[in-house]
Amino acid sequence: MATIDSLPPLRDVIATHDLKARKSLGQNFLLDLNLTAKIARQAGDLTDVDVLEIGPGPGGLTRGLLSEGARKVLAIEKDARCLPALDEIAAAYPGRLQIIEGDALDIDPLEHLRAPIRVAANLPYNVGTELLVRWLTPPDWPPFWQSLTLMFQREVAERIVAVPGSKAYGRLALLAQWRADANIVLSLTPEAFTPPPKVSSAVVHLTALPAPRFEADALVLNRVVAAAFNQRRKMLRSALKGFAPDIEDRLHAAGIKPTERAEQVSLEGFCALARAVAAG
């Protein structure tokens, strides 16, 4: 297998350190370094950029990011078994890789990074969506990150880029597309991983917009969208009746038919509805 640096192939690294992927940690390792470098390139020119990586495992994507010129990679890894392998990468790229052992949900990466910052990760399946929602819903916008280049199960990736009228369209699509441009940039079969997962995967690239696409209060929009899709089979006048006694009037004010269902309403329509609800 081809390599991208002077370090051993990943299959050898995994054997040396006895790194069997753990299902409890949502681990599936990518062993093809040409593929991890290709994923790293989806994040754009990394020269003079700090990169946050979550769940590096044995360091396949880490090596891709560093070989593609990242100024610094901050790798947050929960599995202590992977730390010796990551330390070997840090030694091969002096001063450019910082490793923190811990849970990414509990660590503030901004203490260790300087702008511009991008996020690139083969996210552990069990925390991927939660991390994405956190990155898309900070108290202030623009966020700390310029872009997110993230691997998900294919089904989750399709939910992020979904359009109105599709089965995948829902809260995740609206959160992502309100404040970012989102595209699927790479598809991967289960055979690309060790062990092979039961589902296909895809890499999504999200670029932060300087301001949200349409005006709306973030908290109100989130509440309206959550209520609408929690009962997605109901007409909006029923699903949203708890918001206001005159919800039908507010739906009309937003240009939405009260008999429509959540999956029929565009992002612009939901933002208009959030403004109508907030006005009341």
N, C-alpha and C positions, 0 to 999 in steps of 0.2 A: 504494500500500500504506500502510495506517495506521501511524503511529509512536507511540511511547510516551514520547518525550522530544524535546528540541530537536535531536538529532543526525540526520544523514541516514539514509535507509532503508538497510538492510544490503546490498541489491543494489548501491547506489551506492558504499558503503564497499568492497565487494569489487572493484568495477571500478576505483575510484580507486587502490587499493593492489595491484591485480593479484594477488588472492588466490585462485588456483585450488586447489581441495582436492587434497591429495596422498594417494593410496592408501597409500603407504608409511607414513604417519602415522595411518592409520585415520580420515581426516577426511571428514566429511559435514556441510555447514553448513546450519543452519536459518535461513531468511531472513525468516520471518513473525514480526515482533516481538510481535504479539498472542499468537501461540502460545508464544513464549519467556516472555512474562509469565505465561501460563497455567501453564507448567511451574514457574516460580518460585513461584507461589501454592500449588502442591502441597507446598512446604516449610513452609507455615504462616505465621504472623505473624513477620516477620523484624525487626521493631522491636527494637532492643537485642540483635541477634544478629550474630555474625561468621559469614561463609559462606566455605567453601573450595570453589573451583571448579577443576576439572582440565580442561585442554584447551579454553579459551574460544574459540579461533579468532578470528574477527572480532568477537566480543563480543555476539552476540545474546542468549544467556542472561545474560551479565554485565549487560547493560542491563536485562533483565527483573528480575533480583535487586535491582539498585540502585533501579529505579523502584518496586519493591514495598517499599522501605524498609529494606533491609539496612543495619545499622550500618557494616559494612565487608565488602568482598569481597576475598579473597586469590585471585588468578588465577594459576595456574601453567601456562605455555605453553612448549612445546618448540620451536615453529616461529617463528623470529625474524622471518619475514615479517609475522606478525600483530601484532608489538609496536607499530608506529606507529598502527594502528587502535585498539588498546587504550589507548595513551597519550591519544588524543583523548577516549575515554570517561572516563579519569581526570581530564582537564581539565574535563569537563562536570560531574563529581561530585567536587568538591575534597575531598581527605582521606578518601575512602571507598573508593577502589580502589587496591590494591597489586598490582603485576605482578612476577612472578618468572619469568625465562627459565630453563628447565631441564626435566629429566625428573622427573615427579612421583614416580617410584619411588625417586629419590635424594634427595629434599628433605624435611626435617622441617618441616611447616607450623606446628607448635605454637610455634616461635620467633617467629611473626608474628601469632598469633591470641590472643584472650582469650575465655574462656567467657562465655555459652553459645555453642557452635559447632555449626553444621550444615554438611553437605556437599551441594552441588547441582551436577550436572554432566551434560553430554552427553558421556559418556566416549568417548574414542577406542576404536574396536572392538578394537584390538590389545592394550590393557592393561586393559580394563574389569574382566574377571573377576579378574585378579591383584590389582588395587587393592581390589575388594570383599572378597576373602578376607583381605587384610591388615587391613582395617578391622573385620572380624568376628572376628579372632583375635589381639587384642592380649594382652600378658602379663597385664594387669590389666583387670578389668571392674567398674563401667561404663567405657566407652571415652571418648575425648575428645569424641566427637560425640553430639549429642542425636538426630539423625536423618540419614538418607541419602536424597536424592531424585535418582535416577540413571536415565539413559537407556541402554538396552541393545538389542541385537538381540532381537526378540520371543522367539526360542528360548531365549536366556539368561534373560530375564525369567520365562518359564514354568518354568524349572528352579528359580528362586529361591523361587517360591510353590507348587511342586508338592506333591501329597499322596501318601501311600503307595498303591501299586498302579498309579500312572501311569508312563508311559514316561519322563517328565521327572524323576521323583523320584530324588534321588541326594545326593551329598555336599554340593552347593551349597545345596539345600533344607534339609538338616539343620543346616549351619553357620549359615544365616540365621535359621531358625526357633527354634533353641535359645536365642538371645540377643536376638531382635528380633521385632517384629510386622512382617510383610512383605505388601504388597499392590501389585498393578498398578493404577495410578491414571489412566493415560492411554495410549492406543494411537495410533500414528502410521503413516501409509502412506509408502511410499518417496518419493512425490511431494512430501512436505513438505520434502525435503532437496535440496541442490545439492552434488554430483551425486546423483541418486537411487540409494540402495543397492539391491542385489538382493533384500533382505529387509525385512520390516516391523520396526518398532521399538516399544518400550514403555517407559514411565516406571514405575519401581518406587520406592515409598516405604517405607523401613524405619525403625521407631522403636525405639531401644535400650530394652531392658527393664532395670530396676534390678538384676536378678540373673538368671542363666540360668533357663530355664523348669523344668528338672529338674536335680537334683544329678548331677554327673559331673566327673571330672578331664578338663580340656580336651585334654591331650596323648593320654591313653588313648582318649578318645572319637574323636578325629581318626584315630588309628591303626586303631581297630576299624572305623570307617565307611569309611576308605580301603580297607582289606583286603576288606571285604564287597562294596563296589561295584566294585573292580578285577576281581572275578570274579562279576559280578552274576547270571550264569546258573547258577552252582553253588549247591547247598544250603549253608547257613551252616556246617554241621559240616565241610564240605570247604574252603570259602573261608577259614575261620578256624582251621584245624587247627594252623597255625604258632604260635598264641598260647599254647596250653597243651595238654598231652596229654589233659586232662579237659574239653575245650571243650564237649562235649555236656552235661556236668553243669552247667557255667556258663550255657549257653544255657537249660537247664531252670530254673536258679535265677533267671534274668531273666524267666521266663515266655514264652520263645521256643521254638518247636518247632525242633529241629535240622535238620529237613527244609525249613524255610522258606528263601526267598531274600531277599536284601537289600531288594528293593523292597516286600516285604510287611511289613516291620518299621517300626513307628512311631518317632518321635523319642523318646518315653518309653521304648520298648523298647530302643533303642540306648543310652540313658543308663543303664538298668538293667543292660545287658550290660557297659557300660564299668565300672560299679561292681563287678560280679561278677569281671571280669578283673583289676581293680586289687586286689581283695581277696585274690587268690591268690598 
